[in-house]
């Protein structure tokens, strides 16, 4: 009986350490998945808007979705922008090759809505 108690105690410590380490791994793996796939394209959409309208403020941002277009894909965004006291929508369409992530075309469309 004396020999079994230290073994049980050691097993409990090892199990607790394993559980803590495994739990930390799961949390860090989950945090990486919180960044949406389209985030880098959203960043490019905002940079594009700022280059076209350098004095404007980006008020709001919406990822509309992705459209597959043959061998290319198009990420679609709508930004709500304020410039010189006026607000307007700005649609940005980023066409790219999903295999290489090379941008083929960026299109901007200004909208009153």
NUVEXNU-788918 format. One line per field, with one value per atom (N, C-alpha, C, O, CB): residue number from 1; residue in three letters; atom name; x negated, y negated, z negated. Coordinates in nm, 3 decimals, always signed. Atoms other than C-alpha are relative to their C-alpha. Glycine has a CB too. Layout:
% residues N
sedren = c(NUM ...)
lumfi = c(ALA ...)
fike = c(CA ...)
u = c(X ...)
v = c(Y ...)
w = c(Z ...)
//
This chain:
% residues 113
sedren = c(1 1 1 1 1 2 2 2 2 2 3 3 3 3 3 4 4 4 4 4 5 5 5 5 5 6 6 6 6 6 7 7 7 7 7 8 8 8 8 8 9 9 9 9 9 10 10 10 10 10 11 11 11 11 11 12 12 12 12 12 13 13 13 13 13 14 14 14 14 14 15 15 15 15 15 16 16 16 16 16 17 17 17 17 17 18 18 18 18 18 19 19 19 19 19 20 20 20 20 20 21 21 21 21 21 22 22 22 22 22 23 23 23 23 23 24 24 24 24 24 25 25 25 25 25 26 26 26 26 26 27 27 27 27 27 28 28 28 28 28 29 29 29 29 29 30 30 30 30 30 31 31 31 31 31 32 32 32 32 32 33 33 33 33 33 34 34 34 34 34 35 35 35 35 35 36 36 36 36 36 37 37 37 37 37 38 38 38 38 38 39 39 39 39 39 40 40 40 40 40 41 41 41 41 41 42 42 42 42 42 43 43 43 43 43 44 44 44 44 44 45 45 45 45 45 46 46 46 46 46 47 47 47 47 47 48 48 48 48 48 49 49 49 49 49 50 50 50 50 50 51 51 51 51 51 52 52 52 52 52 53 53 53 53 53 54 54 54 54 54 55 55 55 55 55 56 56 56 56 56 57 57 57 57 57 58 58 58 58 58 59 59 59 59 59 60 60 60 60 60 61 61 61 61 61 62 62 62 62 62 63 63 63 63 63 64 64 64 64 64 65 65 65 65 65 66 66 66 66 66 67 67 67 67 67 68 68 68 68 68 69 69 69 69 69 70 70 70 70 70 71 71 71 71 71 72 72 72 72 72 73 73 73 73 73 74 74 74 74 74 75 75 75 75 75 76 76 76 76 76 77 77 77 77 77 78 78 78 78 78 79 79 79 79 79 80 80 80 80 80 81 81 81 81 81 82 82 82 82 82 83 83 83 83 83 84 84 84 84 84 85 85 85 85 85 86 86 86 86 86 87 87 87 87 87 88 88 88 88 88 89 89 89 89 89 90 90 90 90 90 91 91 91 91 91 92 92 92 92 92 93 93 93 93 93 94 94 94 94 94 95 95 95 95 95 96 96 96 96 96 97 97 97 97 97 98 98 98 98 98 99 99 99 99 99 100 100 100 100 100 101 101 101 101 101 102 102 102 102 102 103 103 103 103 103 104 104 104 104 104 105 105 105 105 105 106 106 106 106 106 107 107 107 107 107 108 108 108 108 108 109 109 109 109 109 110 110 110 110 110 111 111 111 111 111 112 112 112 112 112 113 113 113 113 113)
lumfi = c(UNK UNK UNK UNK UNK UNK UNK UNK UNK UNK UNK UNK UNK UNK UNK UNK UNK UNK UNK UNK UNK UNK UNK UNK UNK UNK UNK UNK UNK UNK UNK UNK UNK UNK UNK UNK UNK UNK UNK UNK UNK UNK UNK UNK UNK UNK UNK UNK UNK UNK UNK UNK UNK UNK UNK UNK UNK UNK UNK UNK UNK UNK UNK UNK UNK UNK UNK UNK UNK UNK UNK UNK UNK UNK UNK UNK UNK UNK UNK UNK UNK UNK UNK UNK UNK UNK UNK UNK UNK UNK UNK UNK UNK UNK UNK UNK UNK UNK UNK UNK UNK UNK UNK UNK UNK UNK UNK UNK UNK UNK UNK UNK UNK UNK UNK UNK UNK UNK UNK UNK UNK UNK UNK UNK UNK UNK UNK UNK UNK UNK UNK UNK UNK UNK UNK UNK UNK UNK UNK UNK UNK UNK UNK UNK UNK UNK UNK UNK UNK UNK UNK UNK UNK UNK UNK UNK UNK UNK UNK UNK UNK UNK UNK UNK UNK UNK UNK UNK UNK UNK UNK UNK UNK UNK UNK UNK UNK UNK UNK UNK UNK UNK UNK UNK UNK UNK UNK UNK UNK UNK UNK UNK UNK UNK UNK UNK UNK UNK UNK UNK UNK UNK UNK UNK UNK UNK UNK UNK UNK UNK UNK UNK UNK UNK UNK UNK UNK UNK UNK UNK UNK UNK UNK UNK UNK UNK UNK UNK UNK UNK UNK UNK UNK UNK UNK UNK UNK UNK UNK UNK UNK UNK UNK UNK UNK UNK UNK UNK UNK UNK UNK UNK UNK UNK UNK UNK UNK UNK UNK UNK UNK UNK UNK UNK UNK UNK UNK UNK UNK UNK UNK UNK UNK UNK UNK UNK UNK UNK UNK UNK UNK UNK UNK UNK UNK UNK UNK UNK UNK UNK UNK UNK UNK UNK UNK UNK UNK UNK UNK UNK UNK UNK UNK UNK UNK UNK UNK UNK UNK UNK UNK UNK UNK UNK UNK UNK UNK UNK UNK UNK UNK UNK UNK UNK UNK UNK UNK UNK UNK UNK UNK UNK UNK UNK UNK UNK UNK UNK UNK UNK UNK UNK UNK UNK UNK UNK UNK UNK UNK UNK UNK UNK UNK UNK UNK UNK UNK UNK UNK UNK UNK UNK UNK UNK UNK UNK UNK UNK UNK UNK UNK UNK UNK UNK UNK UNK UNK UNK UNK UNK UNK UNK UNK UNK UNK UNK UNK UNK UNK UNK UNK UNK UNK UNK UNK UNK UNK UNK UNK UNK UNK UNK UNK UNK UNK UNK UNK UNK UNK UNK UNK UNK UNK UNK UNK UNK UNK UNK UNK UNK UNK UNK UNK UNK UNK UNK UNK UNK UNK UNK UNK UNK UNK UNK UNK UNK UNK UNK UNK UNK UNK UNK UNK UNK UNK UNK UNK UNK UNK UNK UNK UNK UNK UNK UNK UNK UNK UNK UNK UNK UNK UNK UNK UNK UNK UNK UNK UNK UNK UNK UNK UNK UNK UNK UNK UNK UNK UNK UNK UNK UNK UNK UNK UNK UNK UNK UNK UNK UNK UNK UNK UNK UNK UNK UNK UNK UNK UNK UNK UNK UNK UNK UNK UNK UNK UNK UNK UNK UNK UNK UNK UNK UNK UNK UNK UNK UNK UNK UNK UNK UNK UNK UNK UNK UNK UNK UNK UNK UNK UNK UNK UNK UNK UNK UNK UNK UNK UNK UNK UNK UNK UNK UNK UNK UNK UNK UNK UNK UNK UNK UNK UNK UNK UNK UNK UNK UNK UNK UNK UNK UNK UNK UNK UNK UNK)
fike = c(N CA C O CB N CA C O CB N CA C O CB N CA C O CB N CA C O CB N CA C O CB N CA C O CB N CA C O CB N CA C O CB N CA C O CB N CA C O CB N CA C O CB N CA C O CB N CA C O CB N CA C O CB N CA C O CB N CA C O CB N CA C O CB N CA C O CB N CA C O CB N CA C O CB N CA C O CB N CA C O CB N CA C O CB N CA C O CB N CA C O CB N CA C O CB N CA C O CB N CA C O CB N CA C O CB N CA C O CB N CA C O CB N CA C O CB N CA C O CB N CA C O CB N CA C O CB N CA C O CB N CA C O CB N CA C O CB N CA C O CB N CA C O CB N CA C O CB N CA C O CB N CA C O CB N CA C O CB N CA C O CB N CA C O CB N CA C O CB N CA C O CB N CA C O CB N CA C O CB N CA C O CB N CA C O CB N CA C O CB N CA C O CB N CA C O CB N CA C O CB N CA C O CB N CA C O CB N CA C O CB N CA C O CB N CA C O CB N CA C O CB N CA C O CB N CA C O CB N CA C O CB N CA C O CB N CA C O CB N CA C O CB N CA C O CB N CA C O CB N CA C O CB N CA C O CB N CA C O CB N CA C O CB N CA C O CB N CA C O CB N CA C O CB N CA C O CB N CA C O CB N CA C O CB N CA C O CB N CA C O CB N CA C O CB N CA C O CB N CA C O CB N CA C O CB N CA C O CB N CA C O CB N CA C O CB N CA C O CB N CA C O CB N CA C O CB N CA C O CB N CA C O CB N CA C O CB N CA C O CB N CA C O CB N CA C O CB N CA C O CB N CA C O CB N CA C O CB N CA C O CB N CA C O CB N CA C O CB N CA C O CB N CA C O CB N CA C O CB N CA C O CB N CA C O CB N CA C O CB N CA C O CB N CA C O CB)
u = c(-0.083 +0.000 -0.088 -0.053 +0.094 +0.087 -0.289 -0.060 -0.080 -0.111 +0.060 -0.437 +0.099 +0.058 -0.060 -0.100 -0.112 +0.038 +0.070 +0.124 -0.039 -0.037 -0.091 -0.039 -0.002 +0.085 -0.345 +0.026 +0.018 -0.147 -0.026 -0.264 +0.132 +0.140 +0.006 -0.128 +0.096 -0.020 +0.033 +0.109 +0.026 -0.025 -0.075 -0.040 -0.082 +0.076 -0.277 +0.089 +0.080 -0.120 -0.091 -0.013 +0.095 +0.124 +0.080 -0.091 +0.222 -0.072 -0.013 +0.057 +0.077 -0.051 -0.024 -0.007 -0.135 +0.025 -0.139 +0.128 +0.125 -0.059 -0.128 +0.226 +0.043 +0.093 +0.108 -0.034 +0.285 -0.088 -0.036 -0.017 +0.092 -0.024 +0.038 +0.038 -0.145 -0.040 +0.086 +0.128 +0.140 +0.019 -0.128 +0.438 -0.019 +0.041 +0.098 +0.026 +0.310 -0.070 -0.032 -0.086 +0.074 +0.065 +0.091 +0.088 -0.122 -0.091 +0.328 +0.104 +0.138 +0.070 -0.099 +0.581 -0.058 +0.010 +0.052 +0.064 +0.333 -0.019 -0.004 -0.136 +0.017 +0.264 +0.131 +0.134 -0.055 -0.132 +0.634 +0.039 +0.091 +0.106 -0.035 +0.686 -0.082 -0.027 -0.021 +0.082 +0.392 +0.035 +0.032 -0.150 -0.041 +0.502 +0.132 +0.152 +0.012 -0.129 +0.853 -0.017 +0.053 +0.093 +0.022 +0.720 -0.048 -0.013 -0.102 +0.047 +0.546 +0.115 +0.111 -0.104 -0.113 +0.876 +0.098 +0.187 +0.073 -0.091 +1.050 -0.019 +0.073 -0.020 +0.024 +0.890 +0.061 +0.021 -0.153 -0.064 +1.113 -0.095 -0.190 +0.122 +0.083 +0.963 -0.007 -0.109 +0.054 -0.006 +1.069 -0.067 -0.068 +0.143 +0.054 +0.893 -0.108 -0.111 -0.054 +0.107 +0.587 +0.055 +0.001 -0.105 -0.062 +0.813 +0.075 +0.080 +0.096 -0.066 +1.010 -0.099 -0.069 +0.071 +0.105 +0.687 -0.040 -0.059 -0.123 +0.032 +0.604 +0.113 +0.087 -0.025 -0.115 +0.956 -0.007 +0.018 +0.135 +0.009 +0.908 -0.118 -0.106 -0.012 +0.115 +0.561 +0.034 -0.006 -0.123 -0.041 +0.708 +0.093 +0.078 +0.068 -0.093 +0.988 -0.076 -0.049 +0.108 +0.077 +0.738 -0.089 -0.114 -0.086 +0.082 +0.520 +0.085 +0.039 -0.076 -0.091 +0.820 +0.061 +0.079 +0.112 -0.060 +0.972 -0.085 -0.045 +0.148 +0.093 +0.678 +0.052 +0.007 -0.127 -0.053 +0.876 +0.121 +0.171 +0.038 -0.123 +1.166 -0.026 -0.137 +0.065 -0.001 +1.247 +0.082 +0.190 +0.057 -0.078 +1.358 +0.083 +0.029 -0.091 -0.091 +1.664 +0.040 +0.048 +0.125 -0.047 +1.776 -0.056 -0.100 +0.156 +0.063 +1.660 +0.087 +0.129 -0.147 -0.079 +1.852 -0.062 -0.089 +0.146 +0.041 +1.726 +0.128 +0.206 -0.090 -0.121 +1.996 -0.011 +0.087 +0.026 +0.019 +1.849 -0.104 -0.163 +0.132 +0.094 +1.632 +0.077 +0.171 -0.109 -0.060 +1.730 -0.110 -0.215 +0.074 +0.094 +1.550 +0.028 +0.144 +0.010 -0.014 +1.488 -0.102 -0.210 -0.020 +0.094 +1.328 -0.117 -0.100 -0.050 +0.121 +0.969 -0.033 -0.130 -0.118 +0.024 +0.991 +0.114 +0.218 -0.014 -0.103 +1.185 +0.009 -0.087 -0.032 -0.021 +1.331 +0.051 +0.156 +0.100 -0.046 +1.352 +0.072 +0.021 -0.119 -0.083 +1.626 +0.018 +0.048 +0.137 -0.011 +1.634 +0.083 +0.088 -0.140 -0.065 +1.847 -0.053 -0.045 +0.156 +0.048 +1.692 +0.093 +0.140 -0.147 -0.076 +1.888 -0.102 -0.176 +0.116 +0.107 +1.676 +0.057 +0.166 -0.084 -0.038 +1.697 -0.115 -0.230 +0.032 +0.100 +1.517 +0.064 +0.169 -0.058 -0.050 +1.567 +0.146 +0.225 -0.013 -0.135 +1.883 +0.104 +0.220 +0.044 -0.094 +2.043 -0.036 -0.153 +0.000 +0.021 +2.091 +0.045 +0.141 +0.077 -0.035 +2.100 -0.053 -0.145 -0.055 +0.045 +2.063 -0.108 -0.109 +0.116 +0.106 +1.760 -0.013 -0.057 -0.135 +0.015 +1.771 -0.139 -0.185 +0.110 +0.134 +1.433 +0.001 +0.036 -0.110 +0.004 +1.390 -0.145 -0.207 +0.093 +0.140 +1.052 -0.002 +0.037 -0.077 +0.009 +0.996 -0.143 -0.240 +0.040 +0.132 +0.708 -0.001 +0.104 -0.043 +0.020 +0.568 -0.009 -0.103 -0.130 +0.000 +0.656 -0.118 -0.151 +0.128 +0.115 +0.358 -0.124 -0.199 -0.027 +0.120 +0.091 +0.026 -0.068 -0.063 -0.042 +0.288 -0.047 -0.055 -0.053 +0.042 +0.167 +0.123 +0.217 -0.084 -0.113 +0.403 +0.000 -0.102 -0.006 -0.016 +0.535 +0.060 +0.017 +0.090 -0.069 +0.762 +0.068 +0.116 +0.104 -0.076 +0.910 +0.093 +0.050 -0.095 -0.102 +1.233 +0.070 +0.108 +0.102 -0.072 +1.393 +0.124 +0.122 -0.089 -0.125 +1.752 +0.058 +0.085 +0.103 -0.059 +1.887 +0.150 +0.208 -0.044 -0.144 +2.247 +0.059 -0.006 +0.034 -0.068 +2.497 +0.057 +0.091 +0.112 -0.061 +2.626 -0.102 -0.067 +0.106)
v = c(+0.119 +0.000 -0.126 -0.225 +0.000 +0.115 -0.237 -0.031 -0.148 +0.024 +0.019 -0.187 -0.053 -0.119 +0.130 +0.041 -0.254 -0.148 -0.210 +0.086 +0.140 -0.600 -0.096 -0.185 -0.035 +0.091 -0.774 +0.015 -0.083 +0.026 -0.023 -0.615 -0.067 -0.124 +0.151 +0.066 -0.740 -0.151 -0.220 +0.040 +0.144 -1.087 -0.047 -0.150 -0.033 +0.033 -1.094 +0.005 -0.082 +0.095 -0.012 -0.977 -0.119 -0.171 +0.132 +0.115 -1.256 -0.128 -0.208 -0.019 +0.117 -1.521 +0.001 -0.100 -0.006 -0.010 -1.394 -0.022 -0.088 +0.137 +0.018 -1.381 -0.147 -0.198 +0.087 +0.142 -1.736 -0.083 -0.170 -0.049 +0.073 -1.866 +0.023 -0.072 +0.044 -0.031 -1.689 -0.074 -0.128 +0.151 +0.067 -1.831 -0.150 -0.209 +0.025 +0.144 -2.187 -0.030 -0.124 -0.051 +0.022 -2.161 +0.020 -0.061 +0.096 -0.028 -2.009 -0.111 -0.151 +0.137 +0.108 -2.277 -0.127 -0.197 -0.026 +0.119 -2.555 +0.015 -0.083 -0.025 -0.024 -2.398 -0.019 -0.080 +0.141 +0.013 -2.379 -0.146 -0.189 +0.080 +0.142 -2.746 -0.075 -0.158 -0.062 +0.072 -2.866 +0.041 -0.042 +0.024 -0.044 -2.655 -0.065 -0.101 +0.153 +0.064 -2.800 -0.148 -0.202 +0.019 +0.143 -3.157 -0.026 -0.128 -0.055 +0.017 -3.109 +0.008 -0.058 +0.106 -0.016 -3.009 -0.117 -0.129 +0.130 +0.112 -3.326 -0.105 -0.181 -0.064 +0.094 -3.530 +0.057 +0.164 -0.028 -0.053 -3.491 +0.004 -0.074 -0.083 -0.020 -3.376 -0.127 -0.153 +0.116 +0.118 -3.698 -0.123 -0.229 -0.032 +0.116 -3.927 -0.073 -0.196 +0.044 +0.068 -3.992 -0.076 -0.180 +0.101 +0.070 -4.087 -0.124 -0.225 +0.094 +0.115 -4.318 -0.111 -0.229 +0.040 +0.098 -4.489 -0.068 -0.189 +0.066 +0.056 -4.534 -0.091 -0.194 +0.113 +0.083 -4.670 -0.136 -0.239 +0.071 +0.126 -4.934 -0.084 -0.206 +0.026 +0.074 -5.029 -0.060 -0.172 +0.093 +0.049 -5.062 -0.120 -0.218 +0.112 +0.111 -5.286 -0.124 -0.235 +0.040 +0.114 -5.504 -0.061 -0.181 +0.044 +0.057 -5.540 -0.079 -0.179 +0.112 +0.071 -5.647 -0.123 -0.226 +0.095 +0.108 -5.868 -0.025 +0.013 +0.035 +0.013 -5.971 -0.084 -0.065 -0.059 +0.085 -6.231 +0.062 +0.007 -0.136 -0.061 -5.995 +0.083 +0.132 +0.088 -0.090 -5.807 +0.122 +0.109 -0.071 -0.122 -5.446 +0.020 +0.042 +0.126 -0.006 -5.429 +0.144 +0.184 -0.083 -0.137 -5.071 +0.088 +0.040 +0.006 -0.098 -4.754 +0.125 +0.173 +0.032 -0.123 -4.454 +0.091 +0.049 -0.032 -0.101 -4.137 +0.058 +0.122 +0.113 -0.047 -4.054 +0.149 +0.223 -0.078 -0.141 -3.720 +0.022 -0.072 +0.063 -0.039 -3.532 +0.064 +0.142 +0.098 -0.059 -3.442 +0.069 +0.010 -0.108 -0.072 -3.176 -0.039 -0.039 +0.156 +0.049 -3.298 +0.073 +0.020 -0.156 -0.081 -3.024 +0.042 +0.104 -0.076 -0.034 -2.982 -0.107 -0.094 +0.021 +0.109 -3.305 -0.008 +0.056 -0.135 +0.026 -3.417 -0.151 -0.224 +0.073 +0.142 -3.756 -0.015 +0.038 -0.063 +0.035 -3.881 -0.134 -0.227 -0.007 +0.120 -4.143 -0.066 +0.000 +0.035 +0.078 -4.418 -0.125 -0.176 -0.038 +0.131 -4.721 -0.079 -0.036 +0.013 +0.091 -5.008 -0.120 -0.165 -0.043 +0.124 -5.304 -0.107 -0.094 +0.011 +0.098 -5.615 -0.140 -0.172 +0.004 +0.140 -5.978 -0.087 -0.071 -0.032 +0.092 -6.250 -0.137 -0.149 +0.052 +0.138 -6.628 -0.012 -0.084 -0.049 +0.009 -6.581 +0.084 +0.087 -0.141 -0.086 -6.343 +0.147 +0.184 -0.035 -0.143 -5.972 +0.073 +0.033 +0.053 -0.081 -5.711 +0.141 +0.167 -0.064 -0.138 -5.341 +0.017 -0.053 +0.096 -0.030 -5.202 +0.151 +0.218 -0.067 -0.144 -4.855 +0.026 -0.046 +0.053 -0.037 -4.692 +0.149 +0.232 -0.036 -0.138 -4.374 +0.034 -0.030 +0.021 -0.041 -4.200 +0.135 +0.236 +0.005 -0.125 -3.939 +0.052 -0.023 -0.023 -0.058 -3.700 +0.148 +0.211 -0.022 -0.143 -3.355 +0.065 +0.038 +0.029 -0.059 -3.145 +0.093 +0.118 +0.077 -0.088 -2.913 -0.079 -0.040 +0.084 +0.079 -3.183 -0.126 -0.190 -0.038 +0.125 -3.469 -0.125 -0.233 -0.002 +0.114 -3.694 -0.077 -0.020 +0.046 +0.086 -3.988 -0.022 -0.058 -0.135 +0.022 -4.012 -0.138 -0.207 +0.110 +0.126 -4.316 -0.047 +0.035 +0.016 +0.059 -4.554 -0.104 -0.194 -0.063 +0.090 -4.733 -0.073 -0.011 +0.079 +0.082 -5.018 -0.056 -0.099 -0.113 +0.061 -5.135 -0.083 -0.032 +0.109 +0.091 -5.437 +0.014 +0.033 -0.148 -0.018 -5.415 -0.098 -0.133 +0.145 +0.086 -5.643 +0.080 +0.024 -0.078 -0.087 -5.347 +0.085 +0.163 +0.088)
w = c(+0.000 +0.000 +0.000 +0.064 -0.121 +0.005 -0.077 +0.137 +0.169 -0.101 -0.132 +0.272 +0.103 +0.199 +0.050 -0.100 +0.457 -0.013 +0.089 -0.013 +0.018 +0.307 +0.076 +0.142 -0.148 -0.079 +0.458 +0.150 +0.225 -0.030 -0.142 +0.795 +0.043 +0.151 +0.031 -0.029 +0.782 +0.002 +0.090 -0.105 +0.008 +0.681 +0.125 +0.183 -0.128 -0.120 +0.968 +0.124 +0.211 +0.016 -0.115 +1.216 +0.006 +0.114 -0.008 +0.003 +1.102 +0.045 +0.117 -0.142 -0.040 +1.147 +0.151 +0.218 -0.075 -0.144 +1.495 +0.080 +0.184 +0.034 -0.068 +1.597 -0.001 +0.100 -0.065 +0.011 +1.472 +0.095 +0.164 -0.146 -0.089 +1.659 +0.145 +0.224 -0.025 -0.137 +1.978 +0.038 +0.148 +0.018 -0.025 +1.950 +0.021 +0.111 -0.116 -0.013 +1.902 +0.132 +0.202 -0.118 -0.124 +2.192 +0.121 +0.214 +0.009 -0.111 +2.424 +0.012 +0.124 -0.021 -0.001 +2.327 +0.059 +0.133 -0.142 -0.055 +2.410 +0.150 +0.224 -0.069 -0.144 +2.751 +0.074 +0.180 +0.025 -0.064 +2.834 +0.009 +0.112 -0.078 -0.002 +2.739 +0.104 +0.176 -0.137 -0.097 +2.950 +0.142 +0.232 -0.026 -0.134 +3.249 +0.037 +0.154 +0.006 -0.026 +3.217 +0.031 +0.116 -0.119 -0.023 +3.203 +0.142 +0.200 -0.101 -0.137 +3.539 +0.099 +0.203 +0.033 -0.091 +3.699 -0.009 +0.075 -0.029 +0.015 +3.573 +0.110 +0.137 -0.136 -0.108 +3.854 +0.127 +0.172 +0.019 -0.120 +4.158 +0.119 +0.127 +0.035 -0.119 +4.486 +0.086 +0.151 +0.083 -0.086 +4.659 -0.063 +0.000 +0.032 +0.072 +4.404 +0.079 +0.082 -0.134 -0.074 +4.620 +0.119 +0.157 +0.048 -0.113 +4.912 -0.050 +0.020 +0.077 +0.060 +4.683 -0.027 -0.009 -0.129 +0.024 +4.588 +0.131 +0.135 -0.065 -0.131 +4.957 +0.049 +0.111 +0.101 -0.040 +5.020 -0.069 -0.006 -0.034 +0.073 +4.749 +0.048 +0.060 -0.150 -0.053 +4.879 +0.137 +0.168 +0.011 -0.131 +5.228 -0.014 +0.059 +0.079 +0.023 +5.099 -0.047 -0.001 -0.104 +0.051 +4.911 +0.109 +0.108 -0.119 -0.107 +5.221 +0.099 +0.155 +0.074 -0.091 +5.433 -0.067 -0.003 +0.047 +0.077 +5.159 -0.125 -0.235 -0.039 +0.113 +4.937 -0.117 -0.230 +0.047 +0.107 +4.739 -0.070 -0.169 +0.057 +0.052 +4.667 -0.125 -0.149 +0.107 +0.116 +4.348 +0.037 +0.096 -0.130 -0.019 +4.372 -0.125 -0.234 +0.030 +0.114 +4.149 -0.031 -0.147 +0.027 +0.019 +4.204 +0.110 +0.214 -0.002 -0.088 +4.377 +0.001 -0.105 -0.045 -0.012 +4.508 +0.103 +0.216 +0.037 -0.098 +4.672 +0.059 -0.011 -0.065 -0.066 +4.925 +0.030 +0.015 +0.130 -0.028 +5.025 +0.109 +0.162 +0.041 -0.105 +5.270 +0.113 +0.091 -0.054 -0.120 +5.624 +0.079 +0.106 +0.087 -0.085 +5.824 +0.145 +0.189 -0.020 -0.136 +6.179 +0.088 +0.115 +0.008 -0.077 +6.388 -0.086 -0.191 +0.124 +0.077 +6.270 -0.103 -0.178 +0.094 +0.094 +6.070 -0.102 -0.087 +0.075 +0.100 +5.765 -0.019 +0.006 -0.137 +0.027 +5.674 -0.142 -0.178 +0.103 +0.134 +5.316 +0.013 +0.074 -0.103 -0.013 +5.282 -0.136 -0.236 +0.061 +0.124 +5.020 +0.026 +0.138 -0.054 -0.004 +4.945 -0.119 -0.234 -0.003 +0.103 +4.754 -0.002 +0.103 +0.025 +0.014 +4.621 -0.036 -0.134 -0.109 +0.006 +4.661 -0.022 +0.027 +0.129 +0.020 +4.545 +0.051 +0.011 -0.150 -0.054 +4.740 +0.018 +0.080 +0.134 -0.010 +4.714 -0.045 +0.018 +0.143 +0.055 +4.507 +0.073 +0.032 +0.001 -0.073 +4.759 -0.021 -0.028 +0.151 +0.016 +4.711 +0.126 +0.192 -0.124 -0.117 +4.986 -0.018 -0.096 +0.130 +0.000 +5.043 +0.105 +0.207 +0.025 -0.095 +5.218 +0.010 -0.084 -0.043 -0.023 +5.367 +0.056 +0.144 +0.098 -0.046 +5.417 +0.031 -0.052 -0.106 -0.048 +5.618 +0.032 +0.117 +0.126 -0.019 +5.600 +0.069 +0.010 -0.136 -0.077 +5.870 -0.012 +0.006 +0.151 +0.024 +5.804 +0.034 +0.049 -0.145 -0.021 +5.871 -0.138 -0.213 +0.086 +0.135 +5.563 -0.028 -0.144 -0.022 +0.023 +5.617 -0.038 -0.127 +0.124 +0.024 +5.625 -0.083 -0.130 +0.131 +0.067 +5.458 +0.074 +0.016 -0.142 -0.081 +5.741 +0.045 +0.101 +0.123 -0.036 +5.796 +0.150 +0.210 -0.076 -0.144 +6.150 +0.027 +0.119 +0.061 -0.024 +6.119 -0.129 -0.209 +0.115 +0.111 +5.860 +0.060 +0.132 -0.108 -0.055 +5.945 -0.114 -0.214 +0.087 +0.098 +5.748 +0.064 +0.179 -0.055 -0.046 +5.782 -0.114 -0.223 +0.048 +0.099 +5.596 +0.005 +0.112 +0.025 +0.009 +5.475 -0.101 -0.200 -0.039 +0.096 +5.302 -0.116 -0.221 +0.069 +0.102 +5.100 -0.069 -0.158 +0.059)
//
